[in-house]
Amino acid sequence: MSLNVVVVMDPIDAIRIAKDSTFAMLLEAQRRGHALHYVMPGGLGMDHGRAQALMAPLRVRDDPSGWFELGTASQRALGPGDLVLMRKDPPVDPDFIHDTLILDVARRQGAQVVNDPRGLRDLNEKLAALRFPECCPPTVVSRDAATLKAFVAREGQAVLKPLDGMGGRSIFRAGAGDPNLNVILETLTSGGRHLAMAQRYLPEIVDGDKRILLIDGEPVDYCLARIPQGDEFRGNLAAGGRGEGRPLTDRDRWIAAQVGPEMRRLGMRFVGLDVIGDWLTEVNVTSPTCIRELDAQFGLNIAGMLFDALEREAAPSVQEAVR
């Protein structure tokens, strides 16, 4: 069974292939004989009520000196036989939302869209974790600086972050009495206009912020601990953290068992959970990473596991379209 794998992603010429999970998916899809198509930046649109995309044939190779080739771009409708990988990085801004609305139409036209565009809109990656309060450290979300400040005073140390960030950007650690706390809260909330999150500081961060990957709600057996380096408290790889693979603990598996079924129900086929110590801090659904690092350290093929699941679901719809 051959599929048209249509990828919506950030510019492919700017990725770091040694760390890019979307690239791992494309390599695996090509290895399986699927046709790759790259949606040109901003290329999703509608024509007479039908979702379409400006896309170019794509070939990839695992070579840092030249990892992709594009053919001539053309416009066509999305439908049966198309597997659309929606892999754009945050922020989930109006342009991102509009793309998911178009992909909703594509899904109704018969395309398989991963992850489900409805879930991409509904599951803010910070707030989604709070659907599972039994898994999370003490957390408050507010626009009110006094509320956030009271939380910091109560906890002693807290991590403060916006709801729309990624890669560790604009994340602060602050303590009760910190002379910078007022300006941090003013910055994060834009003077009370935007929501911000305050979460108990977890000293276990020194041992790593673990990324656990879920495929159809089931965890991969290993996680990647992103360990802060030097005087940095953030473990994000984008903030200089070092990635160290580890087997899942019993607590990691318990957290995955709480979150996984709901993610599967919502059509979130590939999800990244962030866990510090024993606590869930984020649920990443837009463009979870760490495939390539875990594959390299443990001889895995995580993209292969994902495509096994996606092909099983795609087969009936493709056969129906052929009939």
C-alpha positions, 0 to 999 in steps of 0.5 A: 500500500503506497500513500502520499505522505504530505508534510506541513513543516517549518522550512526544510532547508533550515532543519538540523537533520541529526535532531529533527523528528520530522526528518526521521518520519520522512526517511522512514516513509520514503524507505517504505515506498511512500511518495513524499510531498512538501507543502510550500511554506504558507501553501495550504488553502481552499478552492470552492470549499475544498482544502488544497495545498501547493506542494512539491515532490520531495526526496530525502537522504540522511546526508548533512551536505544535502538532505533534500531535493524538491520537484516542481510545486503544483496545487492539488486537493487533499483527500483519500490516500493522503497522509498529512503530517502536521509538524509545524512548530509553535507558536500556535498563532492565528496562522497555525489555527487557520492551517488546522481549520483547513486541515479539518476540511482535508480530513473530511475529504478523506485525508488522514491528518496527524495529529488531529487538527481539532486536538492541535487547537484544543490542547495547549501544551502547558494547559493540557497537562492540567487535564491530569492533575494527579500527575502534575506538581502544584500549578496555577494559571492566571493573568493576575500578578498578585495571584502568581506572586502569592503562589511563589511565596507559598512554594518558595521557588517556582518556575514561571512561563508563558502558555505559548512558548517552546524550547525553553524560551521565556521560562523563569525560575524565581523565589519568594522575595526575588527582586526581579519577580515583579518585572518577570510577572509584568513581562509574562502577563503583559501587564495583566493581559495574558495568562501565565503559568506558575509551577512548583520548582522541581529540584529533580530537574538537575537529573533531567527533564524527561521526554516520553514519546507516546504512539497511539497512547502507548509509550516508547520504552525509553525516554530522553532526559534533557539535562541542564548544563552549567549555570542553566536551570532549563533542560531543553535541548534548544537551551543547551541541555544534554540528552541522555536516554534512559529506560522508563521508570514505573512512575513514568509508565503510570503517568503514560497510562493516565495520559495515553488513552485520552490522547488516543481518543483525541486523535493525538497519534504522536505525543511527547510528555515532559516529566521532571522527577515524578511529575508531568509538566507538559503534553506536547502535541504539535511537533514532539521531538527526540526520535533521532536521539533515542534511535541512535542511543538504543537502536530503535526505529520510532518512526517505524513504530509510528508508521506501522500504526498509521498504515494500519489505519490508512489501509481501509480508507485507501481500499475504499477510495480505490473501490 
